[in-house]
Amino acid sequence: MIEMTNCPVRKGLQLFAGKWKTRVLYELIVTNGTLRFGQLQKSITNISNTMLTATLKELEEMGLVSRKQFNEIPPHVEYSLTESGRALIPIFDAIGIWGKKYL
């Protein structure tokens, strides 16, 4: 039996803890690329600027999302999935298959 403190399932589920992480990851996955902050905010209704910023920061600290800042006029920031973030795509695909079967 796996010791609970080292349980890979528990660690994996911790990645998805919180109200907005899975939604942000989903939006980045379905666009298959890069989104600006404003694009993410438009696609995720009912999320505040503060919450989106905090969620993106957490995902960046976890190594799932990359942040690129452009010091242009006007300045903007783009977010994309890292290699670790892209590794979650099959998991989201499996959830979609399960959802079709059980809806």
N, C-alpha and C positions, 0 to 999 in steps of 0.2 A: 504494500500500500504506500502511496505517495504521502510524505510528510506534508501537512497542510501549509506550513510556512513556505515551502518550496513548490507548492502546487502550481503547475503551469496554467491550468484552467483559471485558477483564482487570479494569477498575474495577468492573464489575458483579459479577464473580465474587468480588472481595474483600469485597463486602457479605455474601456467604454463607460466608466463611471461618470456621472454628471449628465445633465439634461441635454447639452448641446454638442458634445464631442462627436457622437455618431452622426449627427445631422451635418456638421461641418465636413467630416470625412466623406460622407455620402455625396455632398455637393461637389467636392473636389474629384471624387471618383467618376461621377456621371459626366462631368465636363471633360474628363480625360486630359486635363492640362492645368492651366494656371488661371487663377481668378484674382481680381483686385478686391480690396476690402469692400467697396461699394457693391460690387456684383454679388459677393457672398451675402451681404446684408439684405439685398433685394430678394435673393432666392430663399432666405431663411426668415420667414415672417415671424414677428413677435420677439425678435432678439434685439436687445439694446446694443448700442455701440460698446458700452463698457463690458457687457457679457461676451460679445463676439471677440473683442480684444483679449480678454482674459482667457477665453477658450483657445484662441489661436496661439497665445503665448504658451499655454500648457501643452498643446499639441507639438509646438516647436521644441519645447524643453524635453518632450518624450521622444523626439527624433522622428516624428511622423509627418511633420509639415515643415516646409522650408519657406523662409521669408526673404524677399528681395526688395530692397528699397531703392527707388530711383530718385536721385536728387536733380530733377528737372523742373521746369516750370510748365504746368503745375506738378508738384511732387506727387508721387504715388507709390504704393506698396503692392506687390503681387505675392500670392501664396500658392504653393504647389506641393504635391506629395513628394516625400523623399522615397528612396528605395524601400525603406521599412514601411512607409505608408502605402506604397503600391503593392506590397506583399499582402495587404489586407483585402485587395480586390477579390480574390477567390472566396474569402469569407463573406463579403457582401453579396457575391453571386449566389453562394449557397443559401444565404438568408432569403434572397429573392426567389429561389427555387422552392424553398420551404413555404414561403408566403403564398406562392401561387397554388401550391398543393393544399394548404389548409385554410385559404380564404373562402 
